[in-house]
Amino acid sequence: MFGSQEAPDRRLTLRVIPRNEHPVSRQHFSDAALKVLYRLHNAGFEAFLVGGCIRDSLLGRMPKDFDVATDATPEEIRQLFRNSRIIGRRFRIVHVRFGREVIEVTTFRGKPRDDHADHIAQQSDDGLLLRDNVWGNLQEDALRRDFTVNALYYSIADFSLHDFASGIEDIEARTLRLIGDPATRYREDPVRMLRAVRFAAKLDFHLAPSTEAPIHEHAALLLQIPPARLFDEVLKLFMAGHGVDTFHLLRDYGLFAMLFPEADEAMVELPWAERLVELALASTDRRIAEERPVTPAFLFAALLWGPVKLRLAEREAEGMPPIPALQAAAQQVITRQLQHVSIPKRFSMPMRDIWDLQQRLPLRRGRRVFQTREHPRFRAAYDLLLLREEAAELEPGLGDWWTAFQQADEHEQRHLLDKADAGPAGPGTARKRRRRRRKPKGPTDNA
């Protein structure tokens, strides 16, 4: 049975704002977005920019992603744009590609009914929308949007704004509010809870009380979502430049434990684990702000390092040598994590390399040091080492040594290696090793 979506505290009332009364301009939009809008319009279809690009324009931000809503069906859109493809089964949408830029075009959504066939609309017994391809009109589409601030439409026909849910008022009040009954909307798609947290952190908005109240109770609904979809959501949460704030909100609302249960448990047992994640996210936020490259492999390595350390201690307590113990611990952590958020091998393999190097970095003798330094994942492993020291998991010192070694010339590197050799293995070790390698000048004992 499809649940009611009527808003409990406000009706959907259209407010049309003419061009001379709002600041949104075509200068804010990409050429690709305008091409899509005009081609749809010229073909006789309604065409609107909708959602985040309009919201960001009203907030004085330069929009980056552009979504188009239209009354054209996916097949009609596909016929208009040869550079497009229809994707999705649960929600059929069209991606129109212009080089690297992709414009997402969706057909106006309607309200599912009980008499719709399963290939058009389907809902689980728990209220989860399994399929939603019911076409409707503009007002019905606005009703299906998640937040009021995203139910804002820019018409290419007359450049007016259509506000169906007092979204402009909520933008001015910096409030994030769900359209419809929040509990019902969360049951329909639990990922809306993650979107609420992400937008709150990104926009520095607060959640309306009615939107916030059901999150704790419904957090476990995220366990219904396929891990592959949650991987994409995690990238949006943590790799958009607001990772630290997002992390704190996820923890506050009990959502982080649904995504990373073992990491959440490790934060209770290990005093440094939460700090390590905060530092890794802060580093990622800085790199994004500086437009430097970031990789999910490093972030996942930091998120899951606490669980790896706990399982490593268990394996070593059973008598397993350090290297096999780390490999076993890593496999156990990854296996459990994949049940919640999938990690593609292109990221999980480098993540494991970063973990393996944590055992190699303390070994600073002979050729091993140079082999470690030349490893493709050395820099990421070195960065994680520095964060581990800053989080007080490790005593400081090793990170400084590797910093100095990377900056040193050949003579200084030799000196650093001698000092390292004179460490735990005792003084004189390097001198004895060099003496053993020295070629004898006279006849050998076997001569």
HELIX and SHEET records of a PDB file:
HELIX    1   1 ARG A   19  GLU A   21  5                                   3    
HELIX    2   2 ARG A   26  HIS A   28  5                                   3    
HELIX    3   3 ASP A   31  ASN A   42  1                                  12    
HELIX    4   4 GLY A   52  LEU A   58  1                                   7    
HELIX    5   5 PRO A   74  LEU A   80  1                                   7    
HELIX    6   6 LEU A  138  ARG A  144  1                                   7    
HELIX    7   7 THR A  148  ASN A  150  5                                   3    
HELIX    8   8 GLY A  167  GLU A  172  1                                   6    
HELIX    9   9 PRO A  182  GLU A  188  1                                   7    
HELIX   10  10 VAL A  191  LEU A  203  1                                  13    
HELIX   11  11 PRO A  209  GLU A  212  1                                   4    
HELIX   12  12 ILE A  215  HIS A  218  1                                   4    
HELIX   13  13 ALA A  219  GLN A  224  5                                   6    
HELIX   14  14 PRO A  227  PHE A  238  1                                  12    
HELIX   15  15 GLY A  243  ASP A  252  1                                  10    
HELIX   16  16 PHE A  256  LEU A  259  1                                   4    
HELIX   17  17 PRO A  261  GLU A  269  1                                   9    
HELIX   18  18 ALA A  273  ALA A  289  1                                  17    
HELIX   19  19 PRO A  296  LEU A  303  1                                   8    
HELIX   20  20 TRP A  305  ALA A  317  1                                  13    
HELIX   21  21 PRO A  322  GLN A  337  1                                  16    
HELIX   22  22 LYS A  345  ARG A  360  1                                  16    
HELIX   23  23 ARG A  367  ARG A  373  1                                   7    
HELIX   24  24 PHE A  378  GLU A  390  1                                  13    
HELIX   25  25 LEU A  398  GLN A  407  1                                  10    
HELIX   26  26 GLU A  410  ASP A  421  1                                  12    
HELIX   27  27 THR A  429  ARG A  437  1                                   9    
SHEET    1   A 8 ARG A  15  ILE A  17  0                                        
SHEET    2   A 8 LEU A 161  ASP A 163 -1                                        
SHEET    3   A 8 LEU A 152  SER A 155 -1                                        
SHEET    4   A 8 ALA A  47  VAL A  50 -1                                        
SHEET    5   A 8 ASP A  67  THR A  70 -1                                        
SHEET    6   A 8 GLU A 101  THR A 107  1                                        
SHEET    7   A 8 ILE A  93  PHE A  98 -1                                        
SHEET    8   A 8 SER A  84  ILE A  87 -1                                        
SHEET    1   B 2 ALA A 121  GLN A 123  0                                        
SHEET    2   B 2 LEU A 129  ASP A 132 -1                                        
SHEET    1   C 2 THR A 175  LEU A 176  0                                        
SHEET    2   C 2 HIS A 206  LEU A 207  1                                        
END                                                                             
